[in-house]
């Protein structure tokens, strides 16, 4: 009797979790867009935020390739470029970190947490 109840509870929990998972799933692009929006980083309403994030990663990757010995100038250079486009340094740093988390996690060791 106990085994049947345990199996029934296990199956019910599995069904509940399986049914809930798709409702919670977000694509990388959706999660990135939500994070940028939540932080209040200013962009025009129709800006393709995932494309911006991917461009930030391309910029970081090319900067790191040019400064392979010392990554600090490369990271600072990306933040400076983003700052020159109307973001303050905190917003630029946040955008860089969000972009790396979403689109180029292999570069995470260079941008901190």
Jmol script that loads the backbone (N, CA, C; Angstrom):
load data "model"
ATOM      1  N   UNK A   1       0.813  -1.180   0.000  1.00  0.00           N
ATOM      2  CA  UNK A   1       0.000   0.000   0.000  1.00  0.00           C
ATOM      3  C   UNK A   1       0.866   1.256   0.000  1.00  0.00           C
ATOM      4  N   UNK A   2       1.904   1.257   0.827  1.00  0.00           N
ATOM      5  CA  UNK A   2       2.783   2.416   0.900  1.00  0.00           C
ATOM      6  C   UNK A   2       3.503   2.610  -0.426  1.00  0.00           C
ATOM      7  N   UNK A   3       3.928   1.519  -1.060  1.00  0.00           N
ATOM      8  CA  UNK A   3       4.616   1.627  -2.336  1.00  0.00           C
ATOM      9  C   UNK A   3       3.724   2.241  -3.402  1.00  0.00           C
ATOM     10  N   UNK A   4       2.452   1.862  -3.430  1.00  0.00           N
ATOM     11  CA  UNK A   4       1.527   2.418  -4.420  1.00  0.00           C
ATOM     12  C   UNK A   4       1.349   3.917  -4.202  1.00  0.00           C
ATOM     13  N   UNK A   5       1.227   4.308  -2.949  1.00  0.00           N
ATOM     14  CA  UNK A   5       1.075   5.738  -2.651  1.00  0.00           C
ATOM     15  C   UNK A   5       2.336   6.511  -3.049  1.00  0.00           C
ATOM     16  N   UNK A   6       3.473   5.942  -2.746  1.00  0.00           N
ATOM     17  CA  UNK A   6       4.729   6.609  -3.086  1.00  0.00           C
ATOM     18  C   UNK A   6       4.869   6.754  -4.596  1.00  0.00           C
ATOM     19  N   UNK A   7       4.543   5.695  -5.323  1.00  0.00           N
ATOM     20  CA  UNK A   7       4.616   5.743  -6.787  1.00  0.00           C
ATOM     21  C   UNK A   7       3.618   6.756  -7.330  1.00  0.00           C
ATOM     22  N   UNK A   8       2.406   6.761  -6.799  1.00  0.00           N
ATOM     23  CA  UNK A   8       1.383   7.703  -7.253  1.00  0.00           C
ATOM     24  C   UNK A   8       1.814   9.143  -6.977  1.00  0.00           C
ATOM     25  N   UNK A   9       2.390   9.387  -5.807  1.00  0.00           N
ATOM     26  CA  UNK A   9       2.860  10.734  -5.474  1.00  0.00           C
ATOM     27  C   UNK A   9       4.006  11.149  -6.383  1.00  0.00           C
ATOM     28  N   UNK A  10       4.905  10.220  -6.647  1.00  0.00           N
ATOM     29  CA  UNK A  10       6.038  10.491  -7.517  1.00  0.00           C
ATOM     30  C   UNK A  10       5.572  10.824  -8.930  1.00  0.00           C
ATOM     31  N   UNK A  11       4.642  10.034  -9.449  1.00  0.00           N
ATOM     32  CA  UNK A  11       4.103  10.267 -10.792  1.00  0.00           C
ATOM     33  C   UNK A  11       3.374  11.608 -10.844  1.00  0.00           C
ATOM     34  N   UNK A  12       2.576  11.901  -9.832  1.00  0.00           N
ATOM     35  CA  UNK A  12       1.843  13.170  -9.801  1.00  0.00           C
ATOM     36  C   UNK A  12       2.808  14.353  -9.768  1.00  0.00           C
ATOM     37  N   UNK A  13       3.870  14.237  -8.985  1.00  0.00           N
ATOM     38  CA  UNK A  13       4.858  15.312  -8.916  1.00  0.00           C
ATOM     39  C   UNK A  13       5.564  15.477 -10.257  1.00  0.00           C
ATOM     40  N   UNK A  14       5.885  14.373 -10.899  1.00  0.00           N
ATOM     41  CA  UNK A  14       6.532  14.425 -12.210  1.00  0.00           C
ATOM     42  C   UNK A  14       5.648  15.073 -13.257  1.00  0.00           C
ATOM     43  N   UNK A  15       4.376  14.748 -13.245  1.00  0.00           N
ATOM     44  CA  UNK A  15       3.437  15.348 -14.191  1.00  0.00           C
ATOM     45  C   UNK A  15       3.319  16.845 -13.928  1.00  0.00           C
ATOM     46  N   UNK A  16       3.236  17.220 -12.667  1.00  0.00           N
ATOM     47  CA  UNK A  16       3.115  18.640 -12.320  1.00  0.00           C
ATOM     48  C   UNK A  16       4.354  19.414 -12.756  1.00  0.00           C
ATOM     49  N   UNK A  17       5.527  18.865 -12.525  1.00  0.00           N
ATOM     50  CA  UNK A  17       6.756  19.532 -12.931  1.00  0.00           C
ATOM     51  C   UNK A  17       6.879  19.590 -14.442  1.00  0.00           C
ATOM     52  N   UNK A  18       6.515  18.520 -15.095  1.00  0.00           N
ATOM     53  CA  UNK A  18       6.578  18.489 -16.552  1.00  0.00           C
ATOM     54  C   UNK A  18       5.631  19.485 -17.182  1.00  0.00           C
ATOM     55  N   UNK A  19       4.472  19.649 -16.600  1.00  0.00           N
ATOM     56  CA  UNK A  19       3.501  20.593 -17.140  1.00  0.00           C
ATOM     57  C   UNK A  19       3.921  22.031 -16.866  1.00  0.00           C
ATOM     58  N   UNK A  20       4.611  22.273 -15.774  1.00  0.00           N
ATOM     59  CA  UNK A  20       4.990  23.637 -15.415  1.00  0.00           C
ATOM     60  C   UNK A  20       6.226  24.115 -16.171  1.00  0.00           C
ATOM     61  N   UNK A  21       7.085  23.235 -16.574  1.00  0.00           N
ATOM     62  CA  UNK A  21       8.345  23.628 -17.189  1.00  0.00           C
ATOM     63  C   UNK A  21       8.173  24.477 -18.446  1.00  0.00           C
ATOM     64  N   UNK A  22       7.347  24.097 -19.397  1.00  0.00           N
ATOM     65  CA  UNK A  22       7.237  24.920 -20.594  1.00  0.00           C
ATOM     66  C   UNK A  22       6.739  26.339 -20.313  1.00  0.00           C
ATOM     67  N   UNK A  23       5.903  26.511 -19.325  1.00  0.00           N
ATOM     68  CA  UNK A  23       5.395  27.843 -19.008  1.00  0.00           C
ATOM     69  C   UNK A  23       6.506  28.747 -18.479  1.00  0.00           C
ATOM     70  N   UNK A  24       7.534  28.191 -17.874  1.00  0.00           N
ATOM     71  CA  UNK A  24       8.625  28.957 -17.294  1.00  0.00           C
ATOM     72  C   UNK A  24       9.777  29.184 -18.284  1.00  0.00           C
ATOM     73  N   UNK A  25       9.811  28.426 -19.357  1.00  0.00           N
ATOM     74  CA  UNK A  25      10.951  28.466 -20.264  1.00  0.00           C
ATOM     75  C   UNK A  25      11.019  29.794 -21.006  1.00  0.00           C
ATOM     76  N   UNK A  26      12.209  30.359 -21.060  1.00  0.00           N
ATOM     77  CA  UNK A  26      12.478  31.574 -21.816  1.00  0.00           C
ATOM     78  C   UNK A  26      13.657  31.300 -22.718  1.00  0.00           C
ATOM     79  N   UNK A  27      13.623  31.867 -23.900  1.00  0.00           N
ATOM     80  CA  UNK A  27      14.791  31.753 -24.756  1.00  0.00           C
ATOM     81  C   UNK A  27      15.881  32.672 -24.206  1.00  0.00           C
ATOM     82  N   UNK A  28      17.081  32.472 -24.674  1.00  0.00           N
ATOM     83  CA  UNK A  28      18.191  33.333 -24.270  1.00  0.00           C
ATOM     84  C   UNK A  28      17.891  34.781 -24.637  1.00  0.00           C
ATOM     85  N   UNK A  29      17.355  34.989 -25.838  1.00  0.00           N
ATOM     86  CA  UNK A  29      17.034  36.349 -26.280  1.00  0.00           C
ATOM     87  C   UNK A  29      15.980  36.998 -25.389  1.00  0.00           C
ATOM     88  N   UNK A  30      14.962  36.242 -25.011  1.00  0.00           N
ATOM     89  CA  UNK A  30      13.911  36.778 -24.138  1.00  0.00           C
ATOM     90  C   UNK A  30      14.473  37.125 -22.757  1.00  0.00           C
ATOM     91  N   UNK A  31      15.296  36.240 -22.229  1.00  0.00           N
ATOM     92  CA  UNK A  31      15.883  36.486 -20.907  1.00  0.00           C
ATOM     93  C   UNK A  31      16.802  37.706 -20.941  1.00  0.00           C
ATOM     94  N   UNK A  32      17.584  37.841 -22.002  1.00  0.00           N
ATOM     95  CA  UNK A  32      18.480  38.990 -22.144  1.00  0.00           C
ATOM     96  C   UNK A  32      17.674  40.286 -22.235  1.00  0.00           C
ATOM     97  N   UNK A  33      16.655  40.287 -23.075  1.00  0.00           N
ATOM     98  CA  UNK A  33      15.805  41.472 -23.235  1.00  0.00           C
ATOM     99  C   UNK A  33      15.156  41.860 -21.913  1.00  0.00           C
ATOM    100  N   UNK A  34      14.660  40.871 -21.190  1.00  0.00           N
ATOM    101  CA  UNK A  34      14.025  41.144 -19.893  1.00  0.00           C
ATOM    102  C   UNK A  34      15.029  41.726 -18.902  1.00  0.00           C
ATOM    103  N   UNK A  35      16.241  41.200 -18.890  1.00  0.00           N
ATOM    104  CA  UNK A  35      17.258  41.682 -17.949  1.00  0.00           C
ATOM    105  C   UNK A  35      17.676  43.114 -18.268  1.00  0.00           C
ATOM    106  N   UNK A  36      17.868  43.417 -19.549  1.00  0.00           N
ATOM    107  CA  UNK A  36      18.244  44.776 -19.946  1.00  0.00           C
ATOM    108  C   UNK A  36      17.124  45.752 -19.593  1.00  0.00           C
ATOM    109  N   UNK A  37      15.895  45.345 -19.864  1.00  0.00           N
ATOM    110  CA  UNK A  37      14.738  46.189 -19.559  1.00  0.00           C
ATOM    111  C   UNK A  37      14.608  46.410 -18.058  1.00  0.00           C
ATOM    112  N   UNK A  38      14.797  45.350 -17.282  1.00  0.00           N
ATOM    113  CA  UNK A  38      14.679  45.441 -15.825  1.00  0.00           C
ATOM    114  C   UNK A  38      15.705  46.405 -15.233  1.00  0.00           C
ATOM    115  N   UNK A  39      16.901  46.421 -15.793  1.00  0.00           N
ATOM    116  CA  UNK A  39      17.944  47.319 -15.295  1.00  0.00           C
ATOM    117  C   UNK A  39      17.730  48.762 -15.742  1.00  0.00           C
ATOM    118  N   UNK A  40      16.802  48.967 -16.670  1.00  0.00           N
ATOM    119  CA  UNK A  40      16.512  50.322 -17.124  1.00  0.00           C
ATOM    120  C   UNK A  40      17.582  50.912 -18.023  1.00  0.00           C
ATOM    121  N   UNK A  41      18.323  50.059 -18.709  1.00  0.00           N
ATOM    122  CA  UNK A  41      19.335  50.545 -19.640  1.00  0.00           C
ATOM    123  C   UNK A  41      18.594  51.138 -20.838  1.00  0.00           C
ATOM    124  N   UNK A  42      18.841  52.421 -21.153  1.00  0.00           N
ATOM    125  CA  UNK A  42      18.022  53.109 -22.154  1.00  0.00           C
ATOM    126  C   UNK A  42      18.345  52.722 -23.597  1.00  0.00           C
ATOM    127  N   UNK A  43      17.321  52.283 -24.288  1.00  0.00           N
ATOM    128  CA  UNK A  43      17.403  51.999 -25.716  1.00  0.00           C
ATOM    129  C   UNK A  43      16.109  52.465 -26.356  1.00  0.00           C
ATOM    130  N   UNK A  44      16.147  52.744 -27.636  1.00  0.00           N
ATOM    131  CA  UNK A  44      14.937  53.117 -28.367  1.00  0.00           C
ATOM    132  C   UNK A  44      13.949  51.952 -28.306  1.00  0.00           C
ATOM    133  N   UNK A  45      12.656  52.238 -28.348  1.00  0.00           N
ATOM    134  CA  UNK A  45      11.637  51.191 -28.187  1.00  0.00           C
ATOM    135  C   UNK A  45      11.758  50.003 -29.147  1.00  0.00           C
ATOM    136  N   UNK A  46      12.167  50.223 -30.374  1.00  0.00           N
ATOM    137  CA  UNK A  46      12.220  49.121 -31.344  1.00  0.00           C
ATOM    138  C   UNK A  46      13.612  48.536 -31.513  1.00  0.00           C
ATOM    139  N   UNK A  47      14.501  48.788 -30.575  1.00  0.00           N
ATOM    140  CA  UNK A  47      15.863  48.267 -30.655  1.00  0.00           C
ATOM    141  C   UNK A  47      15.858  46.753 -30.499  1.00  0.00           C
ATOM    142  N   UNK A  48      16.601  46.076 -31.353  1.00  0.00           N
ATOM    143  CA  UNK A  48      16.763  44.625 -31.265  1.00  0.00           C
ATOM    144  C   UNK A  48      17.833  44.355 -30.201  1.00  0.00           C
ATOM    145  N   UNK A  49      17.397  44.232 -28.961  1.00  0.00           N
ATOM    146  CA  UNK A  49      18.342  44.091 -27.851  1.00  0.00           C
ATOM    147  C   UNK A  49      19.234  42.859 -27.970  1.00  0.00           C
ATOM    148  N   UNK A  50      18.711  41.691 -28.393  1.00  0.00           N
ATOM    149  CA  UNK A  50      19.621  40.554 -28.570  1.00  0.00           C
ATOM    150  C   UNK A  50      20.736  40.841 -29.579  1.00  0.00           C
ATOM    151  N   UNK A  51      20.425  41.581 -30.638  1.00  0.00           N
ATOM    152  CA  UNK A  51      21.464  41.938 -31.611  1.00  0.00           C
ATOM    153  C   UNK A  51      22.512  42.833 -30.962  1.00  0.00           C
ATOM    154  N   UNK A  52      22.080  43.742 -30.100  1.00  0.00           N
ATOM    155  CA  UNK A  52      23.019  44.603 -29.372  1.00  0.00           C
ATOM    156  C   UNK A  52      23.930  43.745 -28.493  1.00  0.00           C
ATOM    157  N   UNK A  53      23.343  42.804 -27.765  1.00  0.00           N
ATOM    158  CA  UNK A  53      24.131  41.926 -26.907  1.00  0.00           C
ATOM    159  C   UNK A  53      25.156  41.118 -27.684  1.00  0.00           C
ATOM    160  N   UNK A  54      24.752  40.632 -28.845  1.00  0.00           N
ATOM    161  CA  UNK A  54      25.678  39.857 -29.686  1.00  0.00           C
ATOM    162  C   UNK A  54      26.787  40.751 -30.232  1.00  0.00           C
ATOM    163  N   UNK A  55      26.462  42.004 -30.570  1.00  0.00           N
ATOM    164  CA  UNK A  55      27.482  42.944 -31.037  1.00  0.00           C
ATOM    165  C   UNK A  55      28.478  43.263 -29.923  1.00  0.00           C
ATOM    166  N   UNK A  56      27.984  43.385 -28.708  1.00  0.00           N
ATOM    167  CA  UNK A  56      28.872  43.631 -27.569  1.00  0.00           C
ATOM    168  C   UNK A  56      29.850  42.466 -27.433  1.00  0.00           C
ATOM    169  N   UNK A  57      29.359  41.244 -27.588  1.00  0.00           N
ATOM    170  CA  UNK A  57      30.246  40.074 -27.502  1.00  0.00           C
ATOM    171  C   UNK A  57      31.268  40.064 -28.630  1.00  0.00           C
ATOM    172  N   UNK A  58      30.842  40.427 -29.835  1.00  0.00           N
ATOM    173  CA  UNK A  58      31.788  40.491 -30.956  1.00  0.00           C
ATOM    174  C   UNK A  58      32.870  41.533 -30.685  1.00  0.00           C
ATOM    175  N   UNK A  59      32.459  42.677 -30.158  1.00  0.00           N
ATOM    176  CA  UNK A  59      33.406  43.739 -29.826  1.00  0.00           C
ATOM    177  C   UNK A  59      34.390  43.271 -28.754  1.00  0.00           C
ATOM    178  N   UNK A  60      33.882  42.618 -27.729  1.00  0.00           N
ATOM    179  CA  UNK A  60      34.747  42.113 -26.661  1.00  0.00           C
ATOM    180  C   UNK A  60      35.709  41.058 -27.191  1.00  0.00           C
ATOM    181  N   UNK A  61      35.209  40.137 -27.984  1.00  0.00           N
ATOM    182  CA  UNK A  61      36.047  39.064 -28.520  1.00  0.00           C
ATOM    183  C   UNK A  61      37.167  39.624 -29.386  1.00  0.00           C
ATOM    184  N   UNK A  62      36.849  40.587 -30.254  1.00  0.00           N
ATOM    185  CA  UNK A  62      37.896  41.165 -31.101  1.00  0.00           C
ATOM    186  C   UNK A  62      38.883  41.992 -30.274  1.00  0.00           C
ATOM    187  N   UNK A  63      38.395  42.682 -29.253  1.00  0.00           N
ATOM    188  CA  UNK A  63      39.291  43.452 -28.382  1.00  0.00           C
ATOM    189  C   UNK A  63      40.216  42.540 -27.592  1.00  0.00           C
ATOM    190  N   UNK A  64      39.678  41.422 -27.127  1.00  0.00           N
ATOM    191  CA  UNK A  64      40.511  40.470 -26.386  1.00  0.00           C
ATOM    192  C   UNK A  64      41.561  39.841 -27.287  1.00  0.00           C
ATOM    193  N   UNK A  65      41.214  39.591 -28.541  1.00  0.00           N
ATOM    194  CA  UNK A  65      42.179  39.018 -29.477  1.00  0.00           C
ATOM    195  C   UNK A  65      43.336  39.990 -29.709  1.00  0.00           C
ATOM    196  N   UNK A  66      43.033  41.271 -29.734  1.00  0.00           N
ATOM    197  CA  UNK A  66      44.066  42.280 -29.945  1.00  0.00           C
ATOM    198  C   UNK A  66      44.904  42.517 -28.690  1.00  0.00           C
ATOM    199  N   UNK A  67      44.358  42.219 -27.528  1.00  0.00           N
ATOM    200  CA  UNK A  67      45.052  42.427 -26.248  1.00  0.00           C
ATOM    201  C   UNK A  67      45.160  41.114 -25.487  1.00  0.00           C
ATOM    202  N   UNK A  68      45.650  40.092 -26.133  1.00  0.00           N
ATOM    203  CA  UNK A  68      45.643  38.757 -25.535  1.00  0.00           C
ATOM    204  C   UNK A  68      46.519  38.643 -24.293  1.00  0.00           C
ATOM    205  N   UNK A  69      47.515  39.498 -24.155  1.00  0.00           N
ATOM    206  CA  UNK A  69      48.403  39.422 -23.000  1.00  0.00           C
ATOM    207  C   UNK A  69      47.724  39.981 -21.754  1.00  0.00           C
ATOM    208  N   UNK A  70      46.997  41.092 -21.907  1.00  0.00           N
ATOM    209  CA  UNK A  70      46.352  41.750 -20.773  1.00  0.00           C
ATOM    210  C   UNK A  70      44.914  42.098 -21.158  1.00  0.00           C
ATOM    211  N   UNK A  71      43.937  41.372 -20.625  1.00  0.00           N
ATOM    212  CA  UNK A  71      42.548  41.617 -21.023  1.00  0.00           C
ATOM    213  C   UNK A  71      41.925  42.882 -20.434  1.00  0.00           C
ATOM    214  N   UNK A  72      42.539  43.471 -19.422  1.00  0.00           N
ATOM    215  CA  UNK A  72      41.942  44.641 -18.762  1.00  0.00           C
ATOM    216  C   UNK A  72      41.709  45.795 -19.739  1.00  0.00           C
ATOM    217  N   UNK A  73      42.694  46.172 -20.575  1.00  0.00           N
ATOM    218  CA  UNK A  73      42.431  47.257 -21.527  1.00  0.00           C
ATOM    219  C   UNK A  73      41.310  46.922 -22.514  1.00  0.00           C
ATOM    220  N   UNK A  74      41.184  45.666 -22.871  1.00  0.00           N
ATOM    221  CA  UNK A  74      40.122  45.265 -23.799  1.00  0.00           C
ATOM    222  C   UNK A  74      38.750  45.468 -23.171  1.00  0.00           C
ATOM    223  N   UNK A  75      38.602  45.042 -21.933  1.00  0.00           N
ATOM    224  CA  UNK A  75      37.317  45.190 -21.238  1.00  0.00           C
ATOM    225  C   UNK A  75      37.013  46.667 -21.015  1.00  0.00           C
ATOM    226  N   UNK A  76      37.999  47.420 -20.578  1.00  0.00           N
ATOM    227  CA  UNK A  76      37.796  48.868 -20.376  1.00  0.00           C
ATOM    228  C   UNK A  76      37.435  49.554 -21.687  1.00  0.00           C
ATOM    229  N   UNK A  77      38.064  49.117 -22.765  1.00  0.00           N
ATOM    230  CA  UNK A  77      37.774  49.698 -24.075  1.00  0.00           C
ATOM    231  C   UNK A  77      36.334  49.474 -24.493  1.00  0.00           C
ATOM    232  N   UNK A  78      35.813  48.292 -24.234  1.00  0.00           N
ATOM    233  CA  UNK A  78      34.414  48.002 -24.566  1.00  0.00           C
ATOM    234  C   UNK A  78      33.493  48.874 -23.725  1.00  0.00           C
ATOM    235  N   UNK A  79      33.761  48.980 -22.438  1.00  0.00           N
ATOM    236  CA  UNK A  79      32.935  49.824 -21.560  1.00  0.00           C
ATOM    237  C   UNK A  79      32.994  51.279 -22.024  1.00  0.00           C
ATOM    238  N   UNK A  80      34.175  51.743 -22.404  1.00  0.00           N
ATOM    239  CA  UNK A  80      34.319  53.116 -22.889  1.00  0.00           C
ATOM    240  C   UNK A  80      33.527  53.333 -24.170  1.00  0.00           C
ATOM    241  N   UNK A  81      33.581  52.371 -25.082  1.00  0.00           N
ATOM    242  CA  UNK A  81      32.816  52.502 -26.329  1.00  0.00           C
ATOM    243  C   UNK A  81      31.319  52.536 -26.057  1.00  0.00           C
ATOM    244  N   UNK A  82      30.863  51.687 -25.149  1.00  0.00           N
ATOM    245  CA  UNK A  82      29.437  51.693 -24.808  1.00  0.00           C
ATOM    246  C   UNK A  82      29.055  53.007 -24.129  1.00  0.00           C
ATOM    247  N   UNK A  83      29.940  53.527 -23.296  1.00  0.00           N
ATOM    248  CA  UNK A  83      29.680  54.800 -22.616  1.00  0.00           C
ATOM    249  C   UNK A  83      29.583  55.951 -23.613  1.00  0.00           C
ATOM    250  N   UNK A  84      30.364  55.877 -24.678  1.00  0.00           N
ATOM    251  CA  UNK A  84      30.333  56.942 -25.680  1.00  0.00           C
ATOM    252  C   UNK A  84      29.045  56.915 -26.507  1.00  0.00           C
ATOM    253  N   UNK A  85      28.254  55.874 -26.338  1.00  0.00           N
ATOM    254  CA  UNK A  85      26.984  55.748 -27.061  1.00  0.00           C
ATOM    255  C   UNK A  85      25.791  56.132 -26.190  1.00  0.00           C
ATOM    256  N   UNK A  86      26.057  56.856 -25.125  1.00  0.00           N
ATOM    257  CA  UNK A  86      24.964  57.388 -24.318  1.00  0.00           C
ATOM    258  C   UNK A  86      24.662  56.646 -23.028  1.00  0.00           C
ATOM    259  N   UNK A  87      25.421  55.615 -22.711  1.00  0.00           N
ATOM    260  CA  UNK A  87      25.222  54.899 -21.451  1.00  0.00           C
ATOM    261  C   UNK A  87      26.211  55.432 -20.426  1.00  0.00           C
ATOM    262  N   UNK A  88      25.808  55.452 -19.157  1.00  0.00           N
ATOM    263  CA  UNK A  88      26.808  55.777 -18.145  1.00  0.00           C
ATOM    264  C   UNK A  88      27.661  54.530 -17.909  1.00  0.00           C
ATOM    265  N   UNK A  89      28.745  54.690 -17.172  1.00  0.00           N
ATOM    266  CA  UNK A  89      29.684  53.563 -17.013  1.00  0.00           C
ATOM    267  C   UNK A  89      29.035  52.364 -16.326  1.00  0.00           C
ATOM    268  N   UNK A  90      28.169  52.614 -15.364  1.00  0.00           N
ATOM    269  CA  UNK A  90      27.493  51.502 -14.678  1.00  0.00           C
ATOM    270  C   UNK A  90      26.583  50.749 -15.645  1.00  0.00           C
ATOM    271  N   UNK A  91      25.848  51.480 -16.467  1.00  0.00           N
ATOM    272  CA  UNK A  91      24.976  50.838 -17.452  1.00  0.00           C
ATOM    273  C   UNK A  91      25.804  50.076 -18.483  1.00  0.00           C
ATOM    274  N   UNK A  92      26.910  50.672 -18.917  1.00  0.00           N
ATOM    275  CA  UNK A  92      27.783  50.013 -19.892  1.00  0.00           C
ATOM    276  C   UNK A  92      28.356  48.720 -19.316  1.00  0.00           C
ATOM    277  N   UNK A  93      28.798  48.777 -18.068  1.00  0.00           N
ATOM    278  CA  UNK A  93      29.321  47.569 -17.421  1.00  0.00           C
ATOM    279  C   UNK A  93      28.259  46.504 -17.260  1.00  0.00           C
ATOM    280  N   UNK A  94      27.056  46.918 -16.898  1.00  0.00           N
ATOM    281  CA  UNK A  94      25.950  45.958 -16.753  1.00  0.00           C
ATOM    282  C   UNK A  94      25.588  45.333 -18.088  1.00  0.00           C
ATOM    283  N   UNK A  95      25.541  46.154 -19.138  1.00  0.00           N
ATOM    284  CA  UNK A  95      25.226  45.622 -20.468  1.00  0.00           C
ATOM    285  C   UNK A  95      26.298  44.636 -20.913  1.00  0.00           C
ATOM    286  N   UNK A  96      27.548  44.957 -20.647  1.00  0.00           N
ATOM    287  CA  UNK A  96      28.643  44.048 -20.989  1.00  0.00           C
ATOM    288  C   UNK A  96      28.480  42.717 -20.262  1.00  0.00           C
ATOM    289  N   UNK A  97      28.227  42.768 -18.967  1.00  0.00           N
ATOM    290  CA  UNK A  97      28.085  41.531 -18.192  1.00  0.00           C
ATOM    291  C   UNK A  97      26.882  40.710 -18.651  1.00  0.00           C
ATOM    292  N   UNK A  98      25.753  41.368 -18.893  1.00  0.00           N
ATOM    293  CA  UNK A  98      24.566  40.644 -19.372  1.00  0.00           C
ATOM    294  C   UNK A  98      24.825  40.010 -20.732  1.00  0.00           C
ATOM    295  N   UNK A  99      25.509  40.740 -21.605  1.00  0.00           N
ATOM    296  CA  UNK A  99      25.822  40.218 -22.939  1.00  0.00           C
ATOM    297  C   UNK A  99      26.705  38.984 -22.847  1.00  0.00           C
ATOM    298  N   UNK A 100      27.711  39.066 -21.988  1.00  0.00           N
ATOM    299  CA  UNK A 100      28.626  37.929 -21.820  1.00  0.00           C
ATOM    300  C   UNK A 100      27.884  36.726 -21.253  1.00  0.00           C
ATOM    301  N   UNK A 101      27.054  36.948 -20.241  1.00  0.00           N
ATOM    302  CA  UNK A 101      26.292  35.836 -19.656  1.00  0.00           C
ATOM    303  C   UNK A 101      25.417  35.158 -20.699  1.00  0.00           C
ATOM    304  N   UNK A 102      24.813  35.945 -21.566  1.00  0.00           N
ATOM    305  CA  UNK A 102      23.860  35.394 -22.526  1.00  0.00           C
ATOM    306  C   UNK A 102      24.521  34.839 -23.780  1.00  0.00           C
ATOM    307  N   UNK A 103      25.492  35.560 -24.340  1.00  0.00           N
ATOM    308  CA  UNK A 103      25.944  35.243 -25.690  1.00  0.00           C
ATOM    309  C   UNK A 103      27.413  34.843 -25.835  1.00  0.00           C
ATOM    310  N   UNK A 104      28.229  35.112 -24.846  1.00  0.00           N
ATOM    311  CA  UNK A 104      29.633  34.675 -24.951  1.00  0.00           C
ATOM    312  C   UNK A 104      30.177  34.308 -23.568  1.00  0.00           C
ATOM    313  N   UNK A 105      29.571  33.300 -22.940  1.00  0.00           N
ATOM    314  CA  UNK A 105      29.990  32.932 -21.581  1.00  0.00           C
ATOM    315  C   UNK A 105      31.454  32.502 -21.485  1.00  0.00           C
ATOM    316  N   UNK A 106      32.052  32.152 -22.603  1.00  0.00           N
ATOM    317  CA  UNK A 106      33.470  31.776 -22.581  1.00  0.00           C
ATOM    318  C   UNK A 106      34.353  32.973 -22.216  1.00  0.00           C
ATOM    319  N   UNK A 107      33.811  34.187 -22.288  1.00  0.00           N
ATOM    320  CA  UNK A 107      34.569  35.388 -21.939  1.00  0.00           C
ATOM    321  C   UNK A 107      34.307  35.848 -20.503  1.00  0.00           C
ATOM    322  N   UNK A 108      33.498  35.110 -19.761  1.00  0.00           N
ATOM    323  CA  UNK A 108      33.068  35.540 -18.421  1.00  0.00           C
ATOM    324  C   UNK A 108      34.239  35.796 -17.480  1.00  0.00           C
ATOM    325  N   UNK A 109      35.294  35.059 -17.598  1.00  0.00           N
ATOM    326  CA  UNK A 109      36.418  35.235 -16.669  1.00  0.00           C
ATOM    327  C   UNK A 109      37.073  36.610 -16.815  1.00  0.00           C
ATOM    328  N   UNK A 110      36.819  37.298 -17.922  1.00  0.00           N
ATOM    329  CA  UNK A 110      37.428  38.607 -18.144  1.00  0.00           C
ATOM    330  C   UNK A 110      36.592  39.771 -17.614  1.00  0.00           C
ATOM    331  N   UNK A 111      35.305  39.551 -17.381  1.00  0.00           N
ATOM    332  CA  UNK A 111      34.437  40.671 -17.002  1.00  0.00           C
ATOM    333  C   UNK A 111      33.988  40.624 -15.550  1.00  0.00           C
ATOM    334  N   UNK A 112      34.358  39.648 -14.817  1.00  0.00           N
ATOM    335  CA  UNK A 112      33.962  39.565 -13.417  1.00  0.00           C
ATOM    336  C   UNK A 112      32.539  39.084 -13.256  1.00  0.00           C
ATOM    337  N   UNK A 113      32.011  39.295 -12.068  1.00  0.00           N
ATOM    338  CA  UNK A 113      30.682  38.773 -11.757  1.00  0.00           C
ATOM    339  C   UNK A 113      29.644  39.805 -11.919  1.00  0.00           C
TER     340      UNK A 113
END
end "model"
wireframe off; spacefill off
backbone 0.3
color backbone group
